[in-house]
Amino acid sequence: MKPLNRPAKIMLILLSAVVLTVLVIVANVARSRSQVRGIEVAIRYDGIPHLVSDQTVVDTVLRRMPNLMQLSVKNVDCKRVASAARRVPFLTRVSSSVSVGGKVVVRAEQRRPIARLYYGNREFYIDCEGVLFPPSPIGHCDVLVAGGDFTEPLRLDSLNAQAKALWKLACFLDEKKKYSTLIDQIYIERNGDMMMVPKVGDHVIELGTIDDLDNKFSNLLTFYLNGMPRAGWNTYSKISLKFKGQVVCTKK
């Protein structure tokens, strides 16, 4: 067989490109006219216990968009789908698209709780962005417990001063793992002072305000490593970090 000359080769390549373009256009037109073939959910958990199921997301979207499954692909409003999925309180960074196979795809990350907040008779998780969301019926996260003697009602859209102080302390402990291993519970008093319950020992820790946290916790860690083993872990009823550069202990 005689090999093709250069102009013939170029013509063949151009023809192949045109055919491929036509096939892609035809496929996209056919896809856009086809009916939605389902909802696919992809949640990123990053090792956190599951607090939400895929089916919950699907049900939430369909409650907001009951005719979604009857739409053609070209009529799917992906922004509206994502907005509907954001109604699931456990999700963040939600987006939506339509797959090549005609499925509506919802992608999201599960929120990562840093504390469990008890506010009066109400209970919430709070994440590192300061967002409150309810406990889950399907899972549980073992995180810091937070509470207090609250003087203001809790708003879900804007943390009041007491809740914000608890959140800032929880964020600090979440970032500083060497300190978070020491603390089991945090509590804000009516006057704004912070109290903490350690994971080891029969005492409470008086933190005071959330100012100068690095130094306060550094002093606490030093005392735990050097002073507490000699005195005994059950010697004191209270350890105060309120006073700059000092660790003041109250014996039982």
Secondary structure, DSSP 8 states (H G I E B T S, - for coil): -----HHHHHHHHHHHHHHHHHHHHHHHHHHHHSB---EEEEEE-TT----S-HHHHHHHHHHH-TTGGGSBGGG--HHHHHHHHTTSTTEEEEEEEE-TTS-EEEEEEE--EEEEEEETTEEEEEETT--EE---SS-----EEEEE---S---SSS--HHHHHHHHHHHHHHH-HHHHTTEEEEEE-TTS-EEEEESSSS-EEEEESSTTHHHHHHHHHHHHHHTHHHH-TTSEEEEE--STT--EEEE-
